[in-house]
Each structure stands twice: as structure tokens, then as C-alpha cells.
Amino acid sequence: MAKVRLSEDLTPISDFRLRTAEIIAKVKKTKRPVILMQRGRSAAVLEDVHEYERKTERLELLEDILTGIRAAEKGEVVSHAKAMAELDKVLNA
């Protein structure tokens, strides 16, 4: 994941309106998001779609891991053999 460079990646929304294609090309090339500013405040983030999908998939995986950890802490677990049997049922149905 490319790190945001505030000196380069803050863009006034008025500039975005005038240079949309150029700014989108920059986002695609650098893989860094651009923060759109409106009235001196951050208003939106423009991000490369592949980077967004990658981050979303990572976040979903981390949330699933956290759900598993919480379930294990509560003792809500099943044996490996039972889990594999259930998986086998689903895959061979």
C-alpha cells in the first residue's frame, strides 16, 4: 500500500474539477490516494479501484480472523474433525 504524501496528495476540489483526468491518471500511476479538499477541509478520498479492492479484501479477512478469535475466547469452537466433516458436506452437496 502506497503511503499518502500530504505535500503531494491534497487537492482542492476546484483543481479536481479542472484536472480530473490528470489527477485520476496520477492516482492510477502512484497507487496513492488523493484527498480532495473543500473549503480547506478534507472532503473525500479518490483511490485506485484495485488498491481499494485489495484493502477491502484485507479488511474483511482481518474482521473474519477477529470473529474467530472472539469465538475461541468464548469457547465457541468445534473440533478439527467436525469442521472438516461439515466442510465435506457443503462441498459434496
C-alpha positions in Angstrom: 0.0 0.0 0.0 1.4 3.4 -1.0 1.6 5.9 1.8 -0.2 9.2 1.4 2.2 12.2 0.9 0.3 15.2 2.3 2.6 17.6 0.4 1.6 15.9 -2.9 -1.8 14.2 -2.4 -4.0 17.0 -1.1 -6.0 18.5 -3.9 -8.6 21.3 -3.8 -11.9 20.2 -5.3 -11.7 23.1 -7.7 -8.4 21.7 -9.1 -10.0 18.3 -9.3 -12.9 19.8 -11.4 -10.3 21.4 -13.8 -7.8 18.5 -13.9 -9.9 15.4 -13.4 -8.3 13.1 -16.0 -4.8 14.2 -14.9 -5.5 13.5 -11.2 -7.1 10.1 -11.9 -4.0 9.2 -14.0 -1.8 10.2 -11.1 -3.8 8.0 -8.7 -3.5 5.1 -11.1 0.2 5.6 -11.6 1.3 6.2 -8.0 -1.3 3.9 -6.3 -1.6 6.6 -3.7 -5.0 8.1 -2.8 -5.7 11.8 -3.4 -7.5 13.7 -0.6 -10.0 16.2 -2.0 -10.3 19.4 0.0 -13.3 21.6 0.2 -13.1 25.0 2.0 -9.8 24.0 3.5 -11.0 20.7 4.9 -10.8 17.1 3.8 -14.0 16.2 1.9 -13.4 12.9 0.1 -10.7 10.4 -0.9 -10.1 9.4 -4.5 -8.4 6.0 -4.7 -7.3 3.5 -7.4 -10.0 0.8 -7.7 -7.6 -2.1 -7.4 -6.0 -0.7 -4.3 -9.5 -0.2 -2.8 -10.5 -3.8 -3.6 -7.2 -5.1 -2.1 -7.7 -3.1 1.1 -11.3 -4.1 1.3 -10.4 -7.8 1.0 -7.7 -7.4 3.6 -10.1 -5.7 6.0 -12.7 -8.5 5.5 -10.1 -11.1 6.2 -8.9 -9.3 9.4 -12.6 -9.0 10.6 -13.1 -12.7 10.0 -9.9 -13.5 12.0 -11.1 -11.3 14.8 -14.5 -13.0 14.8 -12.7 -16.3 15.1 -10.5 -15.1 17.9 -13.5 -13.8 19.8 -15.4 -17.1 19.3 -12.4 -19.1 20.5 -12.1 -16.9 23.6 -15.8 -17.7 24.4 -15.2 -21.4 23.9 -17.4 -21.4 20.8 -15.2 -23.8 18.9 -15.5 -27.2 17.2 -13.0 -29.9 16.7 -11.0 -30.1 13.5 -12.6 -33.4 12.6 -16.1 -31.9 13.0 -15.2 -28.8 11.0 -13.8 -31.0 8.2 -16.9 -33.2 8.1 -19.1 -30.1 7.8 -17.0 -28.7 5.1 -17.0 -32.0 3.2 -20.9 -32.0 3.4 -21.0 -28.5 1.9 -18.5 -29.2 -0.9 -20.0 -32.5 -1.9 -23.7 -31.5 -1.7 
